[in-house]
Structure formats: structure tokens, C-alpha cells
Amino acid sequence: MVQADIDKTSRETLRLIGPDPQNWVPDRAGVDHNVAIIGGGQSGSTFAFALRRAGIGKVTVIDAAKDAAASGPWLTSARMHKLRTPKGLPGPELGLPGLSFQAWYEGRHGASAYEALDRIPRLDWAAYLDWYRKTLGIDVRYQTKLLRIEPVDGHLRLHLDRAGVVTTETARKVILASGFPSNGGPSIPEVLTRNLPKEVYAHTLEAIDFEGLRDKAVAVLGSAASAFDAAAVALEAGAREVHLFARRDRIAAEPVIRTRGYPGAYDNYGSLPDAVRWHQAVRFRRAGSTPPPDAISRVVKFSNFHLHLAAPWASAKPFGRRLLATTPQGDIAFDFVIAGTGFQVDLGLRPELADFADRILLWRDRFTPAADERDESLAAHPYLGAAHEFLEKTSGTAPYLADIHVFNPAAFVSFGLPIGDVPSFKRDIPAVVARISRDLFLADLSAHEARINGPVADDFDPALYSAAIWRAPSTVAAE
């Protein structure tokens, strides 16, 4: 199979499902978009397709990145060779095999090559997403950054920076699908931010000049996948030595989320009692995020890689042109440090939510865990409704919050998965789209009642069957 074959397969898939339904949502004066999707990566693109198939028009997708290559992590901050998730999980294809990664990959490399994959290569995933957008005609408006969401009467005003020009547009619904940055930003330890100049450290989310680390001593803080990936790239770029510091006394190896991957738990997770969902979130936090074995193998093959367990940094300070870190193994000097320390959830830090962040219901407002399960980081997550919508902290004070749907990792405690990653697609994208459809329909119910009760032209004239109408034979009275 070659390129032309997969394109033919995708066209045949789209032919068989038929044309997209016409937009059934009535226009509203002063409203530019029925739905604004913030983020044009894998989630945002899939939402655009799903909404189109639901007959919801006037959908816009915006992305702050300069172009498709810079959108999402795959060609920017992601440094793994392969995706973390199994290759066969349902994804952006939304149940249509001809649009799946498998169909795309087999169309280029053959079925046996796909069969030989253990997980999806990162660069192939990026190429697939680019093909997906082009095949489906998904238009992403790049260089468009959401600055602020302003509630107005009956809709949301979006303050945008469009290639340096500040403007406003309006939408009835917003989907926040721009990944980790939507949560509150990267989590960088204060031992770095308080004591060191910015030029000697970076978070794994940032662009890092790894070539500039050649012959340098590099420290990496953290022991999840992104930390190991960054350590590997530094080593491969020729760093003199790389030291990875983990707070735990062993590398997390227990993928606890996997135990709830069967359909019953997966499909119904959002309906679990709060105490059960909280316990699962705490269990995950305590077990730790597990790097895949190949991420560890990638670094341990280097003799100049050094792993420090149970080794949180006590302090750090400038040391000439270098930095000096105080560790449980003593003071060690480095040229540069990379923080592979994850992300924080703090909605108050997000400028786009500044107008109403204090009105959003958080887990700390809704649920009080037992003393041995308290976790302030998890408590800061938003407590979301069944369709990933924000809820009000005080009923009746901010009804517009229900029009903002959260499809990023801030939804973790409510829905038990890294939302925005492929495992969340099959369950959660249809749920969000169904709620948006319902809300838009009911909000314009009078218009729809008029439409569904309106006159309907007859399909045919009674003359079509008049000759076949049975008539009783006439009777003649007996003489």
C-alpha cells in the first residue's frame, strides 16, 4: 500500500459516512462562533471534526503557535522516541478505521511494519496529525492567543492576540484544549526560582539549547518520563556528565492507572463517588508517574549518566558562571539544570480565567478527604461537571461557567486520566460534544419548536393511490 492508497481509503471512509450534517444552530446577533476551541493540537482537531459531524457549525480553532509544526509538544518539547500509550487505543479517528493512525501507517509502511511496532514513534504521530487535519480540512488559526475570557450577556467575549494585534470575538461555548499550559503552568521548584538566574535553568516544557550543553555538567530534577527524556537528549548531544535527582528512593514502576482501564471502570469513572475518585488520584500521586522502560534504557547505557535516589536539593546558588547544589550526597557543581518536575494546577494563574477564577468550584470546595489522604495539589483541581464543564462555587453567581469545557490535565481528579492524551478521547470527546449539542439546542428551543412543528410538504399526491381505494359493490334490491 502506498500514499495514494491511504488517501483513497480515507476518501472512501468519508464517502461512506455521508456528507456532514448542515449546521442546525440558529445564528445569534453579536455572536461570532458557536464554539471556540482553544488549542489546535490532537484534542482541538478531533473536537473540530466531532462537532462538525454533530451538525454544529460556526466552530473556530485557535492556537498560539506560529504554525502546525509548533503546535502541541510533538515537534517541540516532547523528546521521547515513542509515545507512552499503546498503539491500538482509539484516538482522533472517532471510530472510523480509515482515519486511524493504523490505516495511515500501514498505508505508508505496510501491515507488517505496523504489526512490528510496540508503540507509536513520536515523529510519525506528528506526521499523522498533520495528515488528519489536512484530510478533514480542519482549519486552525495559528498565531492567535487567547488573552482573556470575559462573560457578557448570553455569551463569552474572547480577547485575542492575533499576530500582535489585540482584538475581540464572541462565542457561545469554549473548549480549553491547549494541554498543560491551560492548567496554571509548569511547576518549577523554588530552590531554582528563588536562588538562581534564569539563564542557568529551564523547564522541560521550554525550548532548550541541548547543543549548547556539549561538554557541560547537567543536572536534571525529577524522575518521570520527561526528566529521563531530557537527560537522554543532553547525553546524546555530548554533555560531559548528566546527574538525575529523584526525590523518591526508587523510580516509580507501578502504572496504577492501568488497573482501571477496563470498560466498566473507564466508561463510568465520572459517575464514581467523590471519595473513590479522590482515593484513586491520591493513589496515583503516591505511586508516582512511571517512565517507560525504554526511557530509562536510553540513559543508563551512558557511563556518564548518574542517578541520585532520595536526593531532593536542599539549596542552590550561583558559583561563578556555574551553580552549586547542596544534595544528600554533598555539594555538586553544574553548568545547567533542567526541571522535569511537571505542572501545577492553579486556575488563578491563568490570565484567560482571571475574571472569574475565584468563582470556579474546586475539589477543595466540594470534598474533604480523610486526614491521611489530604493533598493540596489535588485539591486545587477544578471539580468538573459530567461534560467537563466548570461549575459554580456558589450557585447562581456565575452560570456562564457551564459554557467553558475543560479538556486538559486539570480534569484529572474528576475523570481519572491525563485528559487531552489519547486514552481520554473515546470516552470524553463524545460526552463533551453531546452536552454542547444539548445546551445549544435547548437554549434555542423556541426556534427549534417552530422548526419541528413547521409545515411539511407532502411526499406525494392522493392521486398516487386513489385508483386502488376499495369501494363496496352496489346492491340491487330483490323484485
Secondary structure, DSSP 8 states (H G I E B T S, - for coil): --HHHHHHHHHHHHHHH-S-----S---TT--EEEEEE--SHHHHHHHHHHHHTT---EEEE-SSSSGGGSSSTTTT---SEEEEETTS--TTTT-GGGSHHHHHHHHH-HHHHHH-SEEEHHHHHHHHHHHHHHHT--EE-SEEEEEEEEETTEEEEEEEETTEEEEEEEEEEEE-S-GGGTT-B---HHHHTTS-GGGEEETTS---SGGGTT-EEEEE--SHHHHHHHHHHHHTT-SEEEEE-SSSS-----GGGGG-SHHHHHHGGGS-HHHHHHHHHHHHHH-----HHHHHHHHTSTTEEEESS----EEEEETTEEEEEETTEEEEESEEEE---B---GGG-GGGTTTGGGB-BHHHH----GGG--HHHHTSB---TTSB--BSSTTS-GGGGGEEE-SGGGHHHHSS-TTSGGGHHHHHHHHHHHHHHHHHHHTHHHHHHHHTS----SS-GGGTGGG-----------
